[in-house]
Amino acid sequence: MNHLAFLFLLVVATVARAASPLPPPNIVVILADDLGIGDVSCYNPQSAWQTPQLDRLAREGLRFTDAHAASSLCTPSRYALLTGRYAWRGKLKQGVLQGYGADLIEPTRPTVAGLLRDHGYTTAVFGKWHLGLDWVRTGPQPENVDFARPFSGGPLAHGFDRFCGISASLDMPPYVWLAQDRATTVPTDTIGDSPAPKLWRGGPIAADFKMEDVQPRLTATAVDYIAKRSAARDGKSFFLFLPLAAPHTPILPTPAFAGKTGVTGYGDFVTQVDADVGAIMDALEKHGLAHNTLVIFSSDNGFAPAADVPLHARAHHDPSAGYRGYKSDLFEGGHRIPFIVRWPATIAPGRTASDLVGQLDLFATAAALVGTTPSGDAAEDSISFLPILRGTATAPGARTTFIAHSAEGRFAIREGKWKLLLWPGSGGWSSPTPAPSQWLKVERTDLATLPPFQLYDVAADPAETKNLAANHPEIVQRLGRLLRADIERGRSTPGPAQLFTRDPAWTQLGWFASFAP
C-alpha cells in the first residue's frame, strides 16, 4: 500500500470513529450526607471555607441553582433518589430508619440501579445505605441480630452488583463493615454514647471498625473500582453510587484535614469531602474515562443543626446560604441542595441552570440515557433532566412542580415562584415548632396561634419571610388541590394512577379536607 492510500484510509477511519455514537455514559453519583448548600463555595461566595474541587466540577460542568431533595431527611431522600418515587407514598410517613431497620424499598419496586443493569450496566454502591436490611433476628429487640449470617434485602436485592459500606448513618449502630450481603466481622465489643461534636449513639462495634476510617475507605474503594472498570475492557458502562457518610456526625476529619480551615471541625470535614470528590475526578481522568462519564454531586438534605448553628454563625458562615431553615424543615434550607453535573462529552463547561429539578429525577434521566422510559408503575414522580444537560430548549414535560416533605411528615408544594406549606410551622426542628430539637435552642410555639398555611414567593422572597397566604387565597386553594390530586393519583407525572393509601395523619391534620376537589 502506498503512502497516499495509507493516509486516505487513516483519515476515513478517523472520521468514522468521530462520527460513531458514544456508548451510554458511565454514571457516578456522589451523595454527601447533611451538607448544606452554603457549605459549597461556588454556591456561597461568603463561605468561611473554600471547596476547590467542587468549584472545579462546577466550572467544568453545570451547576443547578434550584435543585431539591424530596425530603429534608436522609432515608426518604435516598429512597426517592433510587426509585424516582416520593417515600411517603410507601410505608415511611415521617422520620428515618435506624441501623437495624428492615428493608424499605418494596421487593418489586424498580430502582435506577436495576434499570441500568437491565440495559447492560454493571452497578455498585459504596457507602451509607440507610434504606434498611432484613437481618436474621435472634430475638424481639432490634439489636437481636445474628451478624454471622447473611442478610436479605439491601443493595443486592435492588439492582446493585456490588456493595461495600455501612447500614445507616455513621452515628447509628451497629458499627460493622458490610460487604455484599453480610457483615465482614461479627461485632464483639460495645461502644458508649459520645457527646458532640463527635456525637454517636452507643452500640455493638466490630474490632476492625474505626469511624475515622469510614470516609477514606469509601473513597479508596470507589477509586479502586474505577481502575478495575477501566481495566476490564468488557464493553460495559458502569453506575457507581457513592453515598458518603460525611460531613454527617460524628464529625471526624482525618489528621490531614483536622484544623485545615481554622474555622470549625465541621468545616474541616467538608474540605475532606471536597478533596475526596477531587480524588474521584482524578481517577476518572487517569483512566481515560472522564470524557464520557456523567458525574453528579449532591447532598441528601440541608445542613444538620447538630453541627452547631451558633458556632458557625459566630464564624460568619451560613450553611443554608440565606435560605431559611435546616435539615428536617419544610423551609428551603431543609431541602434545597447543591447539585452539580459534569459530562464533558455533552455538557459545555461553566453553565448554570435555574430549572427546577429534584434528585428523584435521576431515574427518568437514566432511562432517557439508555433510550427507554419508566414503565407505568415505576418512577411515578421522576422527570428527565437530560434535555437540560444537552442544552436544548426546555422540552414539554419539564418539571414545573415539586413536593417537599419534612421530618414530622408535613407537606409543601412548589409551582413556579409559589411555594405552599401545608402547615403553620417549620415541620421540623426550626422555629416555629412546638417541640424544638436539642440542637436549636428556640422558643416553643403554639402553632394554633399561627395561620394554618404558609405561602411564599420564593423568587422575590427566597428567605421565606413574608407569608402571603391571606393575600392570595386562590393560589392557596389551587396548590392545595394540586397536592391532594398528586397524592390521590399515586403519582405526580403523566401515566396510569397508582395505589393510594391515605395516611390517617393527613386527615387528622385537617388540611386534606380543606382542599376537596
DAMO-V453627 format. One line per field, one symbol per residue. ss: DSSP state (2 for helix, 1 for strand, 0 for the rest). burial: # if it has 9 or more other C-alpha atoms within 8 Angstrom, else .. A space follows every 50 residues. Layout:
ss=???
burial=???
This chain:
ss=00222222222222222220000001111111000022200000000000 02222222200111111100000222222222200022200000000000 00000000000222222200011111110000010010000000100000 01002222000111110000000010011001100000111001000001 00111000000222222222222222222222000001111110000000 00000000000000222222222222222222222200000011111110 00002220222222000000000000000002222100111100000000 11111111222222222220000000000000000222200000000000 11111000001111100111100000000000100000000001002220 00011110000000000000002222222222222222000000000000 00022222202222000
burial=.....#..................####################..#.#. #.###.#################################..######### ####.....########...################.......####..# ##########.######################.###..#..##..#### ######..#..#.##..##.###..##.##......############## ###...###.#.###################.###.#.##.######### #######.#..##...#####.######################..#### #.#..###############...#...############........#.. ###############..################..#...#...##.#... ..######..####..###......##.###.##.#######.......# .....##...##..#..
